[in-house]
């Protein structure tokens, strides 16, 4: 009996997880597209050039421009994700909740308790 209750609770905890995954993948794709367009604009406007990578950062000339541009896109997306995580941690009450405080309602119910029999 308690195994069925435990499965129900685990299913309730996973509810909505697939939609959150789809949304997070969509945000990542939008971030990659935006970062790719941003790097394209930076290189075409002359704000950044390949000389910055090859001379100032001492990257060997055997590394192609496409590889450098994709690396820059990846760095921009990582920075965007970091800012999103920090924003979540600062703005969401669930993220700010300190663990270890006693409450009247248990986060993980005890299925050996008599109310589940």
Phi, psi and omega in degrees: 000315184289336177294320178295319178296319180295320177296321178297317180294318178295322177294322178293326179290329181274354183298131180085002183290324181292322179292324176294324178294317179297318179295318181292324176294320177298319178295320177297318179296316178298321178296317178296317180295316179297319179292323178295318178293322179296315179293323176299318179293319180297320180285323182286330180279348179090003178295321175238149176222166179291339177298329177301317181285316188284322183261309185288321181264000177056041174275135183298150183289348179286344176282127185285163179295323180297319179296317178296319180294318178293325175296320178293321176299316180297319177296321179294318180293321177298319178295320178296317179295321178297316179294324178293320179294317179294322176296320176297316182294328181274328188262332186273129180295329178296324181286333180273351182292126180280139178278155176097356178277132180289139177229164179285335181253126181285138176291320178241104184293152179271115185278353174275355179295154186291339182289342180266357181278000000 
